[in-house]
Every structure is written in structure tokens, then in C-alpha cells.
Amino acid sequence: ELENQLTAKSKTLDELKQSLASNGSAEQTPEAQSLRIAELCEMKDSIVNQVTQLKASMQSILEQWRAYDEIYAEVSLMTTRYLYCIDQCKPSGEEASLEALKKQVKTLQ
């Protein structure tokens, strides 16, 4: 969106340059207008550079978030598996008899 706005402002600035070249203005001298337009062009170029840097920074941040999401999903799956195993390994409330242990081994298998 920012890039689109900058493109629109660049077109407006170009139109202003053309208008100045063809018409001039009674309010300011042509030299003053040219100087002001040059300042605006420098400001626009500076903003374009800042947007480019911001875009690169945002790409890096997006890649880091993707890596985080992948690792988080993996850890979440491992945690779920761990909790399931813990739940399956709990004694069933019966005494730790040989029969209860055999039943638990069957459940785990």
C-alpha cells in the first residue's frame, strides 16, 4: 500500500515538474519552485529507500515467525504425545499386582 502511495505521489510530482516547466507561477519565482521541487524529490527518494529497508526487515521478521510457528507446532505435538504416554502409564487404581501390570503392558502395546 505504501509503495502504491509513493508511486501516486511520484506521478503527482512529475506532473508538477511538467506544469512548472510549461506555465510557471506568479506566486514564486521559477528558481524557488525548482528548488522546492528538488527538495520534494529528495524527500521522496529518501522515503522510497526507507520503504525498501522496511520491506527487507519485514521479510526477515516474517521468516523468523514462520520458523517459530514450525518449531511451536513440533513442540506442541511432542507435548501432546508426552501427555498421552504419561496418561497411559498411570496405574489403573488397582494394586500393582502381576495381573494389573500385564493389563497395562497390553494397553501400552
N, C-alpha and C positions, 0 to 999 in steps of 0.2 A: 504494500500500500504506500509506504514511504517512497519507494522508488518510482511509483506511478505519479505521486505528487511532485517529486523532483523533476520528472520528465515534463509534466504540465508547466511547472514554473520555468523550466528551461525554454520551452516554446514561447511562453509569455515574454521572457527576457529577450529572446531573438526578435520577436515582433517589436518590442520596444526599441531595440537597436535599429531595425529597419525603419521604424517610424521616425526616429531621431535623424537618421541619415537623409530621409526624404523631406521631412517637414521642419524640424527644429521646433523651438518653443520660445515664446516671448518671456516666460517666467524666469528661465535660467539661460545662461549663455551655453552655447553648444559644447564648449570645453568642460563646463561644470557638469553638464548632463553626461558627457562621455566619461568623465571621471567617476561619476556616481554609478553608471552602468558597469564600468570596470570593477568597482568595489563590489557590486552585486554579483558579478561573475565570479570573483574570487571567493565570496561567501558561499555561493552555490557549489563551487568546486570543493571547498572545504567540507561542506555538508555531504557531498557525494562521497568523499573519502571516508568521512565518519560513518556513513551508512555501510560502506563496504567493509570497514573494520567491524562494525556491529554485526553484520551478516556472518562474517567469518567466526566471530566469537559465539554467536548463537548456534552455528553449525557444530562447533566443538561442544557446547553445552548439551545440545540435542544428542550427540553421540554418547556423551557421558551418561545421560538419562537412560538411553537405550541399554547401555551396558548394565546400569543399575537395575533396570527392570528385569533383564535376563537373569542376573545373579539373584535378585529377590525371588523370582519365580522358582529358581532351583533350590534356594534355601527353604522356601515355603513348602515345596514338595518333600524335601528331606525331613523337615519338621513333622509334616503330616505322617510320613512313613514311620518316623521315630515314635510318635504318639500312638500309632496303630500297634506297633510292636510292643510298646510298654503295656498297652491295654490288653493285648493277647497274652502277655506273660504274667499277668496278675493271677494270684491264686484264686480259685473259684469260691472261696469261703469255706471249703471243706478242709479237713485236716490234711496235712501233707503226707497222705498215705501213698503207697505204691500205686494204687488204683487211680487216685487223683492225678498223680504225676503222669501216668500212662495216657490218661484222658487229655491232659494238657499237651503232651507231645503230639497226639493225634490232631488236636486242634491246630497246633502250630504247623504241622505238616500239611 
